[in-house]
Amino acid sequence: MVLSQGGEAAAVPAAGGKEPEMPPSREDGGGTGQPCLCQAADVEAAGAGERRVCGCCSGLSWPRCCKAPGTKKKAACPGLGLFYTVLSAFLFSVASLFLKKIEDVHSVEVSAFRCVFQMAFILPGLIYYKTGFLGPKGKRIFLFFRGFLGSSAMVLLYYAFQVMPLADATVITFSSPVFTSLLAWIFLKEKYSIWDLLFTQFAITGVVLIARPPFLFGSNITGIEGSYTDHLKGTIAAIASTVSGASTFVIIKKVGKSVHYFLSIWYYAVIGLIGCVIALFVMNEWHLPYCGKDRVLLILIGLLGLGGQVFLTKALQIEKAGPVAIVKTMDVVFAIILQILFLNRLPTWWTVGGALCVVASSSGTAIRKWRQSLKKAEENEI
C-alpha cells in the first residue's frame, strides 16, 4: 500500500506481501498494468477489488490519473495561465470598486457576506473530494492561523478600501511579496539576500509616498480622500492587511501539499465568518443594508471575489508563480483606471510614484524567486 503523509510517499507492502493488481490502461484497452507514477498515490479497498487513487489529480481513480500510462495529457494553451491572472486581477478590482460604492455597510459586515459565499461554494467541493472538515491532526493549528490571518487581512483591506483612495490601498497591498520574503527568512530560514533588502527599501519608499506623513510632507497634504486621520487609518489597515496576507503565504508554504486547497479556503471562510459575527455584535454594527442597491453590490462582491480566487488558483496550477506574480500587478492598473472612470478621482503624482516603487519591488522579488526556481530545477535534472 502506498500511504501519503506530510506530502511524501512511503511504499508499504499490501496484505499477503503482494502488490494489488493494477487496472489496464484506458487507451490501450488492457495492456500491462503499471503503478501510478504520482508520488502522492494511495490504494483504497473497494469491495472485493482494489482501486488506486492519484493524489496529484485530487482523488481521481488510477485510469484517469494525469500520469497514468497511456493517458493522453491535454496540450497546454500558451498564455492561458497569464490570461487567468489578468481576469482574476480584473474581478478583484471590480469587487473593490463595488465596495467603494456601498454606502451604509461596515467593512466587517461585507467580509462576513464574502465568507458566507465562499462557504457555500467550497462545501460541495469538500464533500466531493472527501477531504473532511478539520484536516490532518498535525496541520490543524496551521490551518487555524491560516484562517485567522487570512480573514483578518480581508477585513483590514476592505476597511482600507472604504476610507482611502482605491488606487492607494491597492498599491500598498502589492508590497506583499516583499513581506513574504522577509517572513520566510525569519520563520522558514529561507535565504534573504542584499537584493531582497533592496526590494524591501523600494516597497517602504512606495508606502511612505502614499501615506505622506506630515513630518515629511508638511501639514498641507492634498489629494487624499476625506480627512488625513482616515487616510492614515486606511494606510495602517492596508499595511496590516499586507503583513497578515504575507503570513498566510508562509503558513501555506509550511503546510505544503499535504492539505487540499479547498480545506485551506474552508478554514479561511469559517474562521472569518465567526470572527466577523463576533466583531459586529461587539460594535453593534450588524444590520441588513437599507438600500436594494447595496444588497445587490454585496452579492456581486461575494461572486466576484470568489471568481477572482478561482481564476488565480487555476493560474497558479498551470503557470509558474513568478510570471503570475508579475502579471498580477495589473491589479494596480485596473484600480487606477476604475478610480478615474467611475469615482472621478485622478491619482496624485505621489500615488504614481509610490505605485512605481511598489510594483518594481514586487516584480523584482517575483523575478528573482522565479530565476531561483528555474536554476534549482536545472540542477535537479543534472
Secondary structure, 3 states (H helix, E strand, C coil): CEEEECCEEEECCCHHHCCCCCCCCCCCCCCCCCCCCCCCCEEEEECCEEEEEECCCCCEEHHHCCCCCCCCCCCCCCCHHHHHHHHHHHHHHHHHHHHHHCCCCCHHHHHHHHHHHHHHHHHHHHHHHCCCCCCCHHHHHHHHHHHHHHHHHHHHHHHHHHHCCHHHHHHHHCCHHHHHHHHHHHHCCCCCCHHHHHHHHHHHHHHHHHHCCHHHHCCCCCCCCCCHHHHHHHHHHHHHHHHHHHHHHHHHHHHHHHCCHHHHHHHHHHHHHHHHHHHHHHHCCCCCCCCHHHHHHHHHHHHHHHHHHHHHHHHHHHCCHHHHHHHCCHHHHHHHHHHHHHHCCCCCHHHHHHHHHHHHHHHHHHHHHHHHHHHHHHHHHC
